[in-house]
């Protein structure tokens, strides 16, 4: 490619589209389980009624623990500032 030759990304377009389709296919399960993962992302604001029955009592105990809730919020706040 010479100094005056413009860059053409057309030859990369198909490869990028194929990668995107492959990525979507491989990680499709994550989309279907998004609600399930939310319980672990923020257990303190997750609705207990939406939790699997086997986890509901544990979630209630966790949400009632104000010390753990405060620590979670503190750590989450730090993570938000770093991200």
C-alpha positions in Angstrom: 0.0 0.0 0.0 1.6 3.3 -1.1 1.5 6.5 0.8 -1.3 7.9 -1.3 -3.5 4.8 -1.4 -6.7 5.1 0.6 -7.5 2.3 3.1 -10.3 0.0 2.1 -12.0 -2.0 4.8 -14.3 -3.9 2.5 -12.2 -7.0 2.5 -12.6 -7.2 6.3 -16.3 -6.6 6.3 -17.3 -10.3 5.7 -14.9 -11.5 8.3 -16.3 -9.1 10.9 -19.9 -10.1 10.1 -18.9 -13.8 10.4 -17.3 -13.1 13.8 -20.3 -11.2 15.0 -22.6 -14.0 14.0 -20.4 -16.6 15.6 -20.2 -14.6 18.8 -24.0 -14.2 18.9 -24.4 -17.9 18.4 -21.9 -19.0 21.0 -23.2 -16.6 23.7 -26.9 -16.9 22.9 -27.4 -18.8 26.2 -26.4 -15.8 28.2 -29.2 -13.8 26.7 -31.8 -16.4 27.6 -30.4 -16.6 31.2 -30.0 -12.9 31.7 -32.7 -12.7 34.4 -31.1 -15.6 36.3 -27.7 -13.9 36.3 -29.2 -10.7 37.7 -29.7 -12.4 41.0 -25.9 -12.6 41.3 -25.2 -9.2 39.9 -27.3 -7.4 42.5 -28.9 -9.8 45.0 -30.0 -6.9 47.3 -32.4 -5.4 44.8 -33.6 -8.7 43.1 -37.3 -9.5 43.7 -37.5 -12.6 45.9 -40.6 -13.7 44.0 -38.6 -14.0 40.8 -35.9 -16.1 42.4 -35.9 -19.9 42.0 -37.8 -21.4 45.0 -34.6 -23.1 46.2 -32.9 -19.7 46.6 -35.7 -17.6 48.0 -35.0 -18.2 51.7 -31.3 -17.6 51.2 -32.0 -14.4 49.3 -34.4 -13.2 52.0 -31.7 -13.8 54.7 -29.1 -12.0 52.5 -31.4 -9.0 51.8 -32.2 -8.6 55.6 -28.5 -8.4 56.5 -27.9 -4.6 56.5 -24.2 -5.0 57.2 -23.7 -7.1 54.1 -25.9 -4.8 52.1 -23.8 -1.8 53.1 -20.6 -3.6 52.2 -22.0 -4.6 48.8 -23.0 -1.0 48.1 -19.6 0.2 49.1 -17.8 -2.2 46.9 -20.2 -1.7 44.0 -19.6 2.1 44.3 -15.9 1.6 44.1 -16.3 -0.7 41.1 -18.6 1.8 39.3 -15.9 4.5 39.7 -13.2 2.3 38.4 -15.2 1.1 35.4 
